[in-house]
Amino acid sequence: MTSSGALSQRKTLRSAVGLVVVGALALSACGGSNLDPRDVAEANAKARGTSYSADQPGTVTTDPGSAVAPGQTPGSSGDQDAPGGPVDPGQPSAPAAPVAPVKVVNAAPPTGKGVKAGSCAGFKNTVGINASTITIGNVADITGPVPGFFTPAMQAVKAYVAYFNSTSNICGRKLAMKSYDSQTNTSADAVATQKTCDETFAAVGSMAAFDSGGAVNASKCGIPEIHAIVTNPERAACRTCFGAEAPLDGHFQKDLATYFVKKNKAATQKAAMLYPNAAAAVNGAKTQARSQERNGWKFVYKQGFDIAEFNYGPYVQRLKQTGARIVEMYGSSDMAIRMARAFQSANYKPDLFLLNASQYDRNFASGGSAVDGAIVYVDFTPLEEAASTPELKLYMQWLQQVAPGAQPTYFGLFAWSAARLFAEQATVLGGKLTRANLVKRLQGVHSWTANGLHAPQDVGRKIATECVRFLQLRGGAWKPYGPTKYLCSGRTSGK
């Protein structure tokens, strides 16, 4: 792939995912980076708390018998998969013992709290549905320049299927899951999408950097899709495709700007934006900056940097020269750590180092004193609040049953949400469950939170949430910064 081709393809990436992908992936897929993909993969695996393997997984089918009850040994019922044996990408090479069951109080059942099951009269089998199972597909980037990058999405759907099958069914049918590898490129995504069309009833919790590849196939075959996060406008435009996290489409939460204007207006008048020179990040950074300017901010410095750049000293010197007091940064957690250490080396300390959900991970939190005080903005319940959030605790508990040692993540959280949304809507339809009817049901979902797992999402209209929360890293742990509830004052376009 040529560098120009890579940039053309990447410019469609949704900014929220671009924040993550450009740091670890970006140009490495097309020979435009000095980073060895294996080194990046190992670093990402370390951050996730898993081991890296270069094995290329095939299609994995999880049948109803593979549901694992808390405390049961994973795999005892067995997965059915492509030749070459069971594959669970991203799982530790030496799985830890299953965690002890956690008593979850007031958690919604798999079919949804208060959800009334529809009559099963007239139920007809169709593609992906037989007398005993309803098969859903999950398409995720498992292999590619950064192997296992979106494995957490696949694991989360697998976890929900196990949870659902432990107690529930839809008109006598259990759920089965097939996992497809989109290989971090558009062609593979198109192939995987076609397979879901031919082999499964619906695609659930999918997460692919270049999901534009399968947009036409999904629309033509009419398969209902509930992605964890839709990454490209082409997929968002697909009439049957939705996301548990609604697309940004160039809009940002108003409070992302106004909260800091109220808190420290002087600092907002000297803001800076740094971003990797990959189209997704460039577009995201520029539209976010414009949305903040429309809410009272002034930027004294906006600058891109090369993906393979490791010397951030010159950028820090420019920040000092311009008197920047707030520094926002797009990119990976590794990039943010290097930038923070460059701040420290130059004896420069901005009033605010503002990051996004992609830096909210174990890797960044372990960055030491240089990153202490950094702030991230999120539209989901922080993982640290699992004790007081039954649905989050449920996700984390069942994740350990299907992938011991796996780390809960932003991507996994929204994939679990997508799986729950599917189960609830399919349950309501009962005997009227068809692809077309499920799409109609999804079009009517406008304030989806997955029982408090994240901020309200307008799934049906595909409109970004207006809600945001802030977290600050203090002493290696993420703590609430400001209100512990979402701020929801509207959205501002950065187009």
VOGU-3710 file (C-alpha; in Angstrom, 3 decimals, decimal comma):
1> mtssgalsqr> 0,000/0,000/0,000  1,371/3,458/-0,836  1,662/6,208/1,735  -0,908/8,313/-0,129  -3,263/5,341/-0,252  -2,854/4,829/3,465  -3,681/8,423/4,260  -6,684/8,377/1,953  -8,015/5,291/3,683  -7,301/6,570/7,165
11> ktlrsavglv> -8,968/9,931/6,720  -12,319/8,227/7,123  -11,517/6,880/10,567  -13,784/8,186/13,277  -11,788/10,514/15,491  -12,443/8,648/18,742  -10,899/5,480/17,350  -8,254/7,454/15,496  -6,982/8,609/18,857  -6,108/5,032/19,631
21> vvgalalsac> -5,197/3,523/16,301  -2,822/6,126/14,959  -0,437/5,693/17,851  -0,044/1,951/17,676  -1,023/1,281/14,068  -1,224/4,286/11,732  1,363/4,084/8,979  2,996/0,845/10,122  0,506/-1,096/7,998  1,859/0,487/4,852
31> ggsnldprdv> 5,585/0,761/5,418  5,470/4,388/6,507  6,766/3,862/10,023  10,092/2,922/11,590  8,280/0,935/14,286  8,419/-2,841/14,129  4,804/-4,097/14,310  5,944/-6,956/16,542  7,434/-4,511/19,039  4,240/-2,471/19,005
41> aeanakargt> 2,171/-5,614/19,403  4,205/-6,779/22,367  3,894/-3,354/23,994  0,141/-3,322/23,493  -0,187/-6,867/24,812  1,799/-5,884/27,882  -0,500/-2,927/28,431  -3,506/-5,244/28,222  -1,934/-7,682/30,657  -1,851/-10,464/28,027
51> sysadqpgtv> 0,837/-12,303/26,112  1,587/-11,632/22,457  1,372/-14,391/19,862  1,855/-13,987/16,122  -0,467/-16,915/15,387  -3,099/-16,170/12,778  -6,535/-17,147/14,093  -9,270/-18,511/11,889  -12,993/-18,269/12,363  -13,990/-19,309/15,870
61> ttdpgsavap> -17,423/-20,663/16,693  -18,645/-20,644/20,263  -21,585/-22,966/20,657  -24,203/-22,820/23,420  -22,387/-25,574/25,276  -19,366/-23,367/25,792  -21,162/-21,108/28,215  -19,178/-21,101/31,449  -20,782/-20,536/34,778  -18,835/-18,547/37,369
71> gqtpgssgdq> -16,293/-20,785/39,044  -16,362/-23,395/36,249  -13,162/-24,059/34,327  -13,239/-22,237/30,966  -13,098/-24,565/28,003  -14,537/-27,536/29,852  -17,488/-27,548/27,475  -15,281/-26,810/24,488  -15,197/-24,346/21,581  -15,725/-25,477/18,009
81> dapggpvdpg> -13,428/-23,710/15,599  -11,582/-23,761/12,323  -8,847/-26,381/11,710  -5,832/-25,829/13,892  -7,510/-26,057/17,274  -9,264/-23,641/19,617  -8,175/-20,033/19,300  -8,728/-17,233/21,785  -6,500/-14,384/20,552  -5,060/-12,222/23,283
91> qpsapaapva> -5,585/-14,772/26,047  -2,545/-15,414/28,279  -0,408/-18,369/27,206  -0,702/-19,780/30,711  -4,276/-19,002/31,793  -4,816/-18,110/35,386  -7,285/-20,060/37,472  -10,885/-18,872/37,097  -11,808/-16,108/39,481  -14,183/-16,902/42,277
101> pvkvvnaapp> -17,790/-16,011/41,508  -18,771/-12,509/42,513  -22,201/-11,908/43,923  -23,767/-9,227/41,787  -26,590/-7,317/43,438  -29,410/-5,819/41,340  -27,806/-6,780/38,038  -30,155/-6,971/35,081  -30,778/-10,495/33,775  -29,365/-11,370/30,336
111> tgkgvkagsc> -32,648/-10,548/28,649  -32,876/-7,154/30,373  -34,468/-5,875/33,554  -38,160/-5,236/32,951  -37,943/-6,495/29,371  -41,090/-8,399/28,392  -40,446/-11,319/26,077  -42,545/-11,332/22,944  -44,796/-14,213/22,008  -42,984/-17,040/20,244
121> agfkntvgin> -45,942/-17,739/17,997  -44,965/-17,809/14,333  -41,190/-18,019/14,954  -39,427/-18,949/11,711  -35,874/-20,169/11,285  -33,729/-18,205/8,860  -30,083/-17,443/8,111  -28,173/-18,038/11,341  -31,185/-19,421/13,202  -32,175/-23,071/13,602
131> astitignva> -34,305/-24,960/16,083  -31,726/-24,725/18,864  -29,498/-21,689/18,291  -29,336/-18,090/17,132  -25,863/-17,469/15,753  -24,373/-13,979/15,908  -21,114/-12,872/14,332  -18,349/-10,647/15,617  -15,863/-8,984/13,261  -12,728/-7,580/14,897
141> ditgpvpgff> -9,115/-6,764/14,077  -7,380/-9,777/15,598  -4,333/-9,977/13,321  -2,522/-7,277/11,395  0,229/-4,767/12,230  -0,898/-4,780/15,867  -2,120/-8,326/16,574  -4,967/-8,526/19,051  -5,666/-4,804/19,027  -9,453/-5,219/19,142
151> tpamqavkay> -9,507/-8,687/20,682  -11,212/-7,230/23,796  -14,351/-6,602/21,722  -14,484/-10,226/20,623  -13,865/-11,420/24,179  -16,632/-9,207/25,566  -19,242/-10,602/23,163  -18,095/-14,118/23,958  -18,495/-13,271/27,651  -22,038/-11,997/27,139
161> vayfnstsni> -23,004/-15,091/25,159  -21,775/-17,233/28,050  -23,716/-15,102/30,537  -26,887/-15,217/28,446  -26,738/-18,956/27,898  -26,196/-19,638/31,599  -29,831/-18,752/32,371  -31,694/-17,607/29,265  -32,951/-18,392/25,790  -34,978/-16,736/23,041
171> cgrklamksy> -37,962/-18,863/22,139  -36,074/-21,980/23,204  -32,886/-21,049/21,354  -29,493/-20,385/22,905  -26,944/-17,979/21,419  -23,929/-19,112/19,430  -21,095/-16,864/18,262  -18,754/-16,877/15,287  -15,675/-14,659/15,378  -14,196/-13,252/12,165
181> dsqtntsada> -10,802/-11,579/11,764  -10,907/-8,316/9,795  -7,074/-8,229/9,832  -6,903/-4,437/10,111  -7,684/-3,762/6,451  -10,707/-2,925/4,324  -10,568/-6,014/2,107  -10,596/-8,444/5,014  -13,413/-6,488/6,630  -15,454/-6,833/3,450
191> vatqktcdet> -14,811/-10,591/3,330  -15,631/-11,033/7,025  -18,815/-8,992/6,655  -19,978/-11,134/3,761  -19,408/-14,222/5,876  -21,553/-12,799/8,646  -24,250/-12,148/6,047  -24,115/-15,750/4,829  -23,536/-17,557/8,124  -25,044/-15,540/10,987
201> faavgsmaaf> -28,270/-13,763/11,835  -26,685/-10,506/13,043  -23,259/-8,990/13,683  -22,731/-7,892/17,277  -19,977/-5,982/19,083  -17,733/-5,692/16,026  -14,678/-3,438/16,208  -12,485/-2,812/13,167  -10,281/0,151/12,294  -11,227/-0,024/8,606
211> dsggavnask> -14,867/-1,062/8,838  -15,682/0,943/5,709  -14,689/-2,184/3,772  -17,818/-4,129/4,640  -20,333/-1,278/4,580  -21,715/-2,061/1,125  -21,951/-5,797/1,828  -23,819/-5,228/5,087  -26,274/-2,847/3,493  -26,943/-5,110/0,498
221> cgipeihaiv> -27,637/-8,230/2,508  -29,614/-6,383/5,178  -27,869/-7,935/8,146  -28,493/-6,043/11,417  -25,209/-4,842/12,906  -24,644/-3,463/16,396  -20,971/-2,496/16,455  -19,177/-1,715/19,672  -18,012/1,489/17,964  -18,479/2,443/14,312
231> tnperaacrt> -15,159/3,769/13,044  -15,924/5,090/9,558  -18,660/7,305/8,110  -19,343/4,739/5,365  -20,352/2,177/7,985  -22,366/4,754/9,917  -24,265/5,528/6,708  -25,131/1,847/6,194  -28,883/1,571/6,746  -28,672/-1,600/8,872
241> cfgaeapldg> -25,532/-0,689/10,841  -25,545/0,841/14,330  -23,104/1,362/17,189  -23,479/0,916/20,936  -21,393/4,108/21,087  -22,984/6,488/18,611  -20,657/8,098/16,010  -19,159/11,540/16,730  -19,488/12,809/13,151  -17,403/15,879/13,910
251> hfqkdlatyf> -19,409/16,819/17,006  -17,996/17,083/20,519  -19,492/17,485/23,949  -19,952/21,162/24,768  -18,793/20,546/28,341  -15,433/19,414/27,009  -14,788/23,130/26,535  -17,141/25,031/28,845  -16,230/23,088/31,991  -12,654/24,382/31,818
261> vkknkaatqk> -13,712/27,888/30,807  -15,582/28,049/34,104  -12,794/26,385/36,046  -9,760/28,177/34,618  -10,655/30,610/31,840  -7,186/32,150/31,678  -5,676/28,773/30,837  -8,217/28,122/28,072  -7,039/31,300/26,336  -3,626/29,707/25,821
271> aamlypnaaa> -4,431/26,184/24,679  -2,372/23,860/22,492  -3,297/20,801/20,428  -0,772/18,085/19,510  -1,566/15,158/17,223  0,140/12,479/15,087  0,358/13,237/11,376  -2,135/10,569/10,358  -5,345/11,677/8,712  -7,666/10,342/11,399
281> avngaktqar> -5,878/12,182/14,175  -5,391/15,330/12,101  -9,096/15,536/11,332  -10,117/14,705/14,890  -7,744/17,211/16,467  -8,738/20,035/14,149  -12,482/19,502/14,500  -12,197/19,205/18,271  -10,175/22,409/18,466  -12,760/24,245/16,343
291> sqerngwkfv> -15,595/23,036/18,562  -13,724/24,299/21,626  -12,985/27,646/19,984  -16,716/28,044/19,405  -17,123/27,632/23,155  -14,589/30,237/24,229  -11,143/28,641/23,903  -8,179/30,199/22,106  -5,314/28,131/20,727  -1,778/29,489/20,633
301> ykqgfdiaef> -0,235/26,330/19,158  -1,520/23,478/16,974  1,023/20,990/15,746  1,242/17,531/14,225  4,184/15,197/14,704  5,440/12,163/12,826  4,186/8,753/13,938  7,737/7,474/14,400  8,966/10,635/16,155  10,547/9,920/19,525
311> nygpyvqrlk> 12,164/13,281/20,266  9,404/15,531/21,564  11,830/18,139/22,903  11,309/20,672/20,083  7,535/20,589/20,564  7,892/21,182/24,280  10,180/24,147/23,654  7,543/25,625/21,363  4,889/25,068/24,017  7,033/27,012/26,466
321> qtgarivemy> 7,654/29,802/23,958  3,951/30,241/23,220  3,074/30,144/26,904  0,614/27,283/26,406  -1,200/26,484/29,631  -3,500/23,664/28,441  -2,089/20,905/26,259  -4,431/18,472/24,536  -2,987/15,442/22,812  -4,205/12,801/20,378
331> gssdmairma> -2,341/9,507/19,995  -1,466/6,357/21,905  -0,702/6,043/25,598  2,974/5,483/24,732  3,047/8,797/22,870  1,394/10,592/25,762  3,906/9,129/28,217  6,829/10,268/26,058  5,343/13,744/25,790  4,810/13,963/29,557
341> rafqsanykp> 8,414/12,904/30,171  9,572/15,549/27,705  7,583/18,095/29,755  9,363/16,927/32,869  12,822/17,029/31,288  12,242/20,609/30,113  10,855/21,685/33,478  7,570/22,572/31,816  4,275/21,951/33,567  1,043/23,042/31,865
351> dlfllnasqy> -2,008/23,784/33,971  -3,734/20,872/32,266  -2,623/17,870/30,198  -5,888/16,712/28,610  -6,172/13,301/26,964  -8,895/11,004/25,629  -10,255/7,548/26,387  -7,461/5,826/24,445  -4,929/6,854/27,093  -7,150/5,503/29,845
361> drnfasggsa> -5,268/2,228/30,282  -2,825/0,402/32,527  0,123/1,393/30,364  -0,414/5,117/30,831  -1,260/4,764/34,511  2,107/3,081/35,079  3,976/6,013/33,511  5,224/7,367/36,841  5,489/10,899/38,157  5,654/12,468/34,674
371> vdgaivyvdf> 2,051/11,529/33,899  0,635/12,136/37,353  -2,077/14,788/37,175  -3,094/14,075/33,573  -6,829/14,249/32,847  -8,903/12,099/30,476  -12,454/12,598/29,265  -14,773/9,591/28,871  -18,405/8,820/28,039  -18,577/5,570/30,016
381> tpleeaastp> -18,487/4,423/33,633  -14,855/4,214/34,797  -13,636/0,681/35,423  -12,693/1,762/38,950  -16,393/2,082/39,761  -17,247/-1,566/39,193  -18,076/-2,080/42,864  -20,969/0,371/42,589  -22,017/-0,469/39,025  -23,566/-3,943/38,737
391> elklymqwlq> -23,411/-4,063/34,934  -19,727/-3,172/34,885  -19,028/-5,783/37,542  -20,984/-8,296/35,473  -18,885/-7,597/32,367  -15,633/-7,919/34,302  -16,751/-11,102/36,040  -17,830/-12,946/32,909  -14,794/-11,729/30,968  -12,648/-13,714/33,358
401> qvapgaqpty> -14,744/-16,818/32,793  -14,076/-16,869/29,032  -10,614/-15,240/28,932  -8,857/-15,497/32,304  -6,370/-12,681/32,796  -7,860/-10,472/30,079  -8,189/-6,798/30,929  -11,523/-4,963/30,647  -11,250/-2,069/28,210  -13,132/0,798/26,608
411> fglfawsaar> -13,665/-1,336/23,478  -14,775/-4,381/25,448  -17,203/-2,325/27,490  -19,053/-1,099/24,407  -18,957/-4,575/22,804  -20,673/-5,987/25,923  -23,202/-3,175/25,615  -23,848/-4,124/21,983  -24,417/-7,760/22,944  -26,904/-6,813/25,642
421> lfaeqatvlg> -28,753/-4,522/23,243  -29,083/-7,382/20,753  -30,330/-9,828/23,387  -32,922/-7,409/24,720  -34,319/-6,419/21,323  -34,397/-10,004/20,059  -36,191/-11,101/23,226  -38,876/-8,441/22,780  -39,462/-9,510/19,165  -39,861/-13,179/20,034
431> gkltranlvk> -41,676/-14,929/17,182  -41,394/-11,775/15,066  -37,588/-11,929/15,076  -36,377/-11,210/11,541  -33,485/-9,134/10,288  -35,806/-6,394/9,053  -37,766/-6,251/12,309  -34,594/-6,091/14,376  -33,350/-3,143/12,309  -36,659/-1,357/12,929
441> rlqgvhswta> -36,342/-1,990/16,658  -32,795/-0,597/16,710  -33,902/2,533/14,876  -36,155/3,260/17,854  -33,410/3,065/20,501  -32,513/6,628/21,506  -31,124/6,647/25,046  -29,198/3,412/25,499  -26,982/3,104/28,612  -26,701/-0,688/29,010
451> nglhapqdvg> -27,859/-0,385/32,624  -25,476/2,420/33,511  -22,448/1,072/31,667  -22,056/4,290/29,699  -23,633/7,662/28,938  -26,930/7,707/26,992  -26,346/6,866/23,332  -28,769/7,660/20,515  -28,233/4,367/18,726  -31,153/4,711/16,328
461> rkiatecvrf> -30,383/8,201/15,054  -26,604/7,637/15,231  -26,041/10,903/17,099  -23,084/11,315/19,441  -23,726/11,562/23,157  -23,652/15,015/24,696  -22,366/13,642/28,011  -18,816/13,562/29,328  -16,921/12,871/32,553  -13,385/13,670/33,595
471> lqlrggawkp> -10,841/11,502/35,411  -7,448/12,486/36,770  -4,461/10,216/37,312  -3,283/10,636/40,889  -0,679/8,366/42,417  -1,031/5,850/39,598  -4,809/5,566/39,971  -7,643/7,210/38,059  -9,860/9,338/40,278  -12,895/11,532/39,480
481> ygptkylcsg> -12,002/15,070/38,433  -14,864/17,416/39,124  -18,431/16,059/39,147  -18,800/12,309/39,565  -21,823/12,390/37,274  -21,920/13,148/33,562  -22,008/16,724/32,332  -24,573/16,871/29,520  -24,938/20,382/28,140  -25,167/19,562/24,448
491> rtsgk> -22,876/19,112/21,449  -20,880/21,536/19,323  -19,878/20,906/15,729  -16,227/21,236/14,799  -16,843/20,973/11,065
//
